[in-house]
């Protein structure tokens, strides 16, 4: 009978207790590794500020006239946000759009596509843009209040971009997914 109890407890120990102890040790070790990585990798994927003064003005190519205009970055972003998203969306959504548009703009400046400009106003090439005058002409109601809302959102996120490894990401975004998105390779090709 004693042997039965010993075998029974050995069986319980081997099947249930030992795996639980080993798993707990692996979890603790894994947790320590993840904590070390978190400290080490902090900022790899993050919302960061950048050398804001470096991008005070940008060169905007107007594709309809082929003219290049120097525009303050925040002025440009107000026109982008107002072109990309309805002004009646919540402020936090507009602020998120401002951050993504700023990140995309900075990325484009650092990876030039146009010889004589940093970015263009064609949504098929770079990102949508509409002049303040054209935007105000298309809005109904209190147009200045709407524009002020856009300006506030851009100002409240001033200097914020999304980075990976301390570099601006290529922040692709779209105004309408049609309820479904595609793989990047299916849209832009490549691997």
Secondary structure by P-SEA (a helix, b strand, c coil): caaaaaaaaaaaaaccaaaaaaaaaaaaaaaaaaaaaaaaacccccccccccccccbbbbbcccccbbbbbcaaaaaaaaaaacccccccaaaaaaaaaaaaaaaaaaaaccccccccccccccccbbbbcaaaaaaacccaaaaaaaaaaaaaaaacccccccccccccccccccccccccccccccccc
